[in-house]
Amino acid sequence: MARITVEDCIDKFDSRFELVLVASNRARKLHSGDDPTVQKNNDKNTVIALREIADETISADEFKQSLIEEYQTVSPINDEDELALEFTDENLEEDASIDELTENNVESESAEELEDIKESIMETNDNELSNTISQNQDDQSS
């Protein structure tokens, strides 16, 4: 039997549902290897999580923020980061190469073929940018 109950912790949160979400999340983190902030005393992770909540060794706001961060799929990007992703030196060099390609091949290629080439290069750039953003989001979530 657990030496602590939900009744001992309910006053720390607005609802039982919120308490259960936070406690289960903390128990999973303990199972994954996080160090407990209270003594283990041969207790299971769920009991340790409830004891941490009852003893307030971690504030309720920290528990909530940890839960939100774990399930957050999009990280907020400030304007500088967004601009940095769009306008890098590499992107500027690629834009210059598109212009050079257009100038050099005007006589030998039709306008439609040049448009296809431009679209292909731009699509490649967009795919690389999307992959970079996805990789950054994966790194942040880990």
N, C-alpha and C positions, 0 to 999 in steps of 0.2 A: 504494500500500500504506500502511496505517496505521503510524505510528511508535510506536504503543502498542497493547498487546494486553490481552485480558481477564486474562491471567496477571499483568499488572502491577497490576491492581486487585482481584483476587479476595480478597486478604487483608484488605480493608476491610469486606467483607460476609460474612455467614454462608454464603450459597449463590450459585451462579452466576445462578440465577433472579432473586434479589433484586437482584443487580448489574445484570442486563440491564434489569429494570423501572426501576430508578433512573436508569440511564444513558440509556435511551430517553426517559424523562420529561424529563430535563434537556436532551437534544438537542431535543425538541419546544419546550421553553421558549426555548432559544437561537434556534430557528427563528422563534419568535413575537416575538422582539425583546429578550429578556433580554440583559444585558451579560455576556460571559464574564469569568471571574475569572483567566484565563490569556491569553497572547497568542494571537491567531488563527493567525498564520503560514500563511495561505491554506488552513487545514484545514477539513474539513467539520464540521458540528455534532456528529456522533457522535464524532469523534476529539477534538474540544474537550471534550465531556462526559467522555470517558474520561480525558483529561489532567487535568481538574479533580478527578476522583475519585482518580487516582494521586497527584497533588501535594497532595491534601487541602486545597485552597483553600476548600472548603466541607466541613464535617464530614459523616460518613455519617448521623448522626442528623438533621441539617438536610435532607439529601436525602430521607430516609425521611419526615420530617414534611411536607415539601413535597408529596410524592407522596400521602400520606394526605389532606392538606387539599384537594388537587385533586379527588380522587374522593369526598370526603365529601359525602353528600347532606343530612344533617341536622346542623345545628350545635347544640351543647349550649346549652340555655337554663337559666339559673339561676332560682331561685324568684322573684326580684324581677321579672325580665323577663316571666316567665309571668303573674304577677299583674298586671303593668302592661298586658298585652294583654287580660286578662279584665275588669278593673275600671278603665276610663277614665271620665272625666267624661262623655264622649259616650255611653257605654253606660248610665250612671246616668240621664242625661236621657231616653234612649229607654225605659228601664224605667218612668220616671215618666210618660211619654206613654202607655204601654200602660195603666197604672192609671187615668189620666184618661179615656182612651177607654172603658174598661170602665165607670167611674162614670157618664159622660155618656150612654152608649148602653144602659144596662140596660133602660130602659123600652121603647125602640124596637126593639131587636135581641134575637133569641133567644140563649140561652146557647151554642148550637152555632155560630152565626155569629160570636159574640165569640171563641170558641175558635179558629175558622178564621183570624180576623184576627190574633189573638195568634201563632199558629203561623206565619203569613205574615211577620209582622214579625220574629219570632225567626229564621226561616230566612234572611231578608235579612241580618240582623245576623251570622249564622254565616257566610254566603257572603262578606260584606265582611271578616270577621276572617280567613277562610281565604285570601282574596286578598292581604291585608296580610302574612300570614305567608309565603306563597309568594313575594311580591315581596321581602321581607326576606331570604329564603334565596337568591333569585336574586342580589340585590345583594351578599351575603356571598360567594357563590361566584365572582363576577366579579372 
